[in-house]
Amino acid sequence: MLKVATFNIRNGFAFDWCNSWWFRRRATLAAIVQLDADVVGLQEAYGFQLRWLAVRLPEMQAVGDGRSRRRRGERTSLLLRSASVEALSSTTRWFGGRADSPGTRLPGARFPRIATTARLRIAGGAEVAVTSTHLDERSKERRLHSASQLVSWLADDSCHQVVLGDLNATPKSDVLACFIDAGFARVDTGPDGTVHGFTGRTDGRIIDHVLVRGVAVVAAGVSHERRRGRLPSDHWPVWAELELGR
C-alpha cells in the first residue's frame, strides 16, 4: 500500500494579508501531518518554506530542484517518507524546447514551469515513478503542451506511474484527456473542489489531481484539515491510497 497526496501550499512570497505564509505555516504543517502520506507532491514551494517544513518533518526527505537557471526558486518538490519509500533516483525537467536546461520556459510564459519525478522502491520491492508538477494557469495551449511533453517523458518507463499536481484544469478538460489518452486514469476524489482562494469553500473548481497508470486505487479524497480554524493554503490537499503489484 502506498499513500500519496498533492498539495499546492501557496508560494511564501505572496502577500495574502492574514493568510500570508508566516501566519499560516503551522496550519500548512498540520495539514501535511494529517495526510499521513508516504509521498506528498508539493507545488509553489520555495526553499525557505521547504527548510521550515523539513525541520518539523524529520521523517520526510524533499527532492526536486527550483525552476530558475540556478535551480533555485519555486519548486514542485516531492516529500518522501524515508521509512516507507526508498528514492532510487530523481530528476527535475523544464517544459519547453530544452527540457534539461535549467530556466527553460515555454513561449509566452512569464516564468519556467517544471516537473519533478522520483523513482521509488516501496516495501515488498515494487517500484513506482512519482511526478509532481504545476501547469500554467493562464494558457490552455501551454497546459496542453506541458501535458503532452510530460507524457512523452514518462512513456518509456515501464514501472508503475503516479502524477500529482495542480494542473489548472478540470476533470473533463483537454489537459486531462491528454493523460487519459496516454493510459493514465484520474483518481476520483469526490465532488469537493480543490481550490478556494482562502475562502475555505469546498464547492470550487477541481484542478488538483492524482493520475495513475498500472496502479489500483483503494481510496481517495480531499482533506479539509484546518489547524485552529486557520486555512493551510488557498488549495485543499488531495490524497489517494494505492495498491501496487510487483
C-alpha positions in Angstrom: 0.0 0.0 0.0 1.2 3.5 -0.9 -0.5 6.7 0.2 0.2 9.7 -1.9 -1.0 13.3 -1.9 -0.8 16.5 -3.8 -0.8 19.9 -2.2 -0.3 23.4 -3.6 1.0 25.2 -0.5 0.8 28.7 -2.0 4.1 30.5 -2.5 5.6 32.1 0.6 6.3 35.4 -1.1 2.6 36.1 -1.9 1.1 38.9 0.2 -2.1 37.4 1.4 -2.7 39.5 4.4 -3.5 37.3 7.4 -3.2 34.2 5.1 0.4 35.0 4.3 2.9 32.2 4.8 4.2 33.4 8.2 0.7 33.4 9.7 -0.4 30.0 8.3 2.7 27.9 8.1 1.8 25.9 11.2 -1.6 25.1 9.6 0.3 24.0 6.4 2.4 21.7 8.5 -0.6 20.3 10.3 -2.3 19.6 7.0 0.7 17.7 5.8 1.0 15.7 9.0 -2.8 14.9 8.9 -2.4 13.5 5.4 -0.1 10.8 6.8 1.1 10.1 3.3 4.2 8.3 2.1 4.7 10.7 -0.8 3.5 14.3 -1.0 3.8 16.3 -4.2 4.1 20.0 -3.4 3.6 22.9 -5.7 4.6 26.6 -5.2 7.2 25.5 -2.6 10.1 27.9 -2.2 13.3 26.8 -0.5 12.7 28.7 2.7 9.3 27.1 3.0 10.8 23.6 2.5 13.5 24.3 5.0 11.0 25.3 7.7 8.9 22.3 7.0 11.9 19.9 6.9 13.0 20.8 10.5 9.5 19.8 11.6 9.1 16.8 9.4 12.4 14.9 10.1 10.9 11.7 8.8 10.4 13.2 5.3 13.0 13.8 2.6 12.5 16.5 0.0 13.7 16.1 -3.6 13.4 18.5 -6.5 15.2 21.5 -8.0 14.0 25.1 -8.2 12.8 26.3 -11.6 15.4 29.1 -12.2 18.6 28.8 -14.2 20.4 28.3 -10.9 18.0 25.6 -9.9 16.6 27.9 -7.2 13.2 29.5 -6.6 9.8 27.8 -6.8 9.8 24.0 -6.7 7.4 21.1 -7.4 9.1 19.0 -4.8 8.3 15.6 -3.5 8.3 14.8 0.2 9.2 11.2 0.7 8.7 9.3 4.0 12.1 7.6 4.5 10.7 4.7 6.5 8.3 3.5 3.7 9.9 4.5 0.4 13.4 4.4 -1.0 14.4 7.0 -3.5 16.3 5.3 -6.3 16.7 8.5 -8.5 15.1 11.9 -9.0 15.1 14.5 -11.7 13.6 17.9 -12.5 12.8 18.8 -16.1 11.7 22.1 -17.6 8.8 22.4 -20.0 9.9 23.8 -23.3 12.4 23.2 -26.1 15.3 22.3 -23.8 13.9 20.2 -21.0 17.2 19.5 -19.3 18.4 23.1 -19.4 17.5 25.0 -16.2 15.4 28.1 -16.7 13.8 26.9 -20.0 10.3 28.2 -20.5 7.5 27.8 -23.0 6.9 30.6 -25.5 4.9 33.4 -23.9 5.3 32.1 -20.3 6.2 34.6 -17.6 8.4 32.0 -15.8 9.6 28.4 -16.2 7.3 25.5 -15.4 8.8 22.2 -14.2 8.1 18.6 -13.2 10.0 16.6 -10.6 10.0 12.8 -11.0 11.4 10.3 -8.4 11.7 6.6 -9.0 10.9 4.9 -5.7 11.0 1.4 -4.3 8.4 0.6 -1.7 8.1 -2.2 0.9 7.7 -5.5 -1.0 10.0 -4.5 -3.8 7.6 -2.8 -6.2 8.9 0.3 -8.0 6.9 3.4 -8.9 7.7 6.6 -10.6 6.0 9.6 -9.0 5.9 13.0 -10.6 4.9 16.4 -9.1 4.0 19.3 -11.4 2.2 22.6 -11.7 0.9 23.6 -15.1 0.4 27.2 -16.5 -2.6 29.0 -15.1 -3.0 31.4 -17.9 -2.8 29.5 -21.2 -4.6 26.3 -22.3 -2.1 25.9 -25.1 0.8 25.9 -22.7 -1.0 23.5 -20.4 -1.6 21.1 -23.3 2.0 21.4 -24.5 3.2 20.6 -21.0 0.9 17.7 -20.5 2.0 16.2 -23.8 5.6 16.8 -23.0 5.3 15.2 -19.6 3.5 12.2 -21.1 6.4 11.8 -23.6 8.9 11.9 -20.7 7.1 9.1 -18.9 6.3 6.9 -21.9 9.5 4.8 -21.9 9.2 3.9 -18.2 7.5 0.6 -17.8 7.1 0.8 -14.0 4.0 2.0 -12.2 3.3 5.7 -12.7 1.7 8.4 -10.5 1.4 12.0 -11.4 0.5 14.5 -8.7 -0.2 18.1 -9.4 -2.0 21.4 -9.7 -2.9 21.1 -13.4 -5.0 24.2 -13.5 -7.5 22.1 -15.5 -10.8 20.4 -14.6 -11.6 16.7 -14.9 -13.3 17.0 -18.3 -10.6 19.3 -19.9 -8.4 18.5 -22.8 -5.4 18.5 -20.5 -6.8 15.6 -18.5 -7.8 13.9 -21.8 -4.2 14.1 -22.8 -3.2 12.0 -19.8 -6.1 9.6 -20.2 -5.2 9.0 -23.9 -1.7 8.0 -22.7 -3.1 5.3 -20.4 -3.4 7.3 -17.2 -6.6 7.2 -15.1 -7.7 10.2 -13.0 -8.4 9.2 -9.4 -11.9 10.2 -8.4 -11.6 12.2 -5.2 -15.3 13.0 -4.9 -17.3 16.1 -5.7 -15.4 18.6 -3.5 -13.5 21.4 -5.2 -9.8 21.7 -4.5 -9.1 25.5 -5.0 -10.9 28.0 -2.8 -8.8 31.2 -2.8 -8.6 31.4 1.0 -12.4 31.3 1.4 -12.5 27.7 2.8 -15.3 26.8 0.4 -15.5 23.2 -0.8 -17.5 23.8 -4.0 -14.8 25.4 -6.1 -13.1 24.0 -9.2 -11.3 20.7 -9.1 -7.9 21.4 -10.5 -5.6 19.4 -8.3 -5.3 15.8 -9.4 -3.8 12.3 -8.8 -3.3 10.4 -12.0 -2.2 6.7 -12.1 -1.1 4.1 -14.6 -0.8 0.5 -13.7 -1.9 1.1 -10.2 -5.1 0.1 -8.3 -6.8 2.8 -6.3 -8.1 1.7 -2.8 -9.5 5.0 -1.5 -9.2 8.8 -2.2 -10.5 12.1 -1.1 -9.9 15.8 -0.4 -8.6 16.9 3.0 -10.1 19.9 4.8 -7.8 20.0 7.8 -7.7 23.4 9.5 -5.5 23.9 12.5 -7.4 26.0 15.0 -9.5 27.3 12.1 -6.6 28.5 10.1 -6.5 27.7 6.4 -3.3 25.9 5.3 -3.3 27.3 1.8 -5.6 28.5 -1.0 -5.9 24.9 -2.1 -7.1 21.8 -0.3 -4.8 18.8 -0.4 -5.9 15.7 -2.4 -4.9 12.2 -1.3 -5.1 8.6 -2.6 -4.3 5.2 -1.2 -2.8 2.9 -3.9 -2.1 -0.8 -4.3 0.9 -1.7 -6.4 1.7 -5.1 -7.8 5.3 -6.4 -8.3 
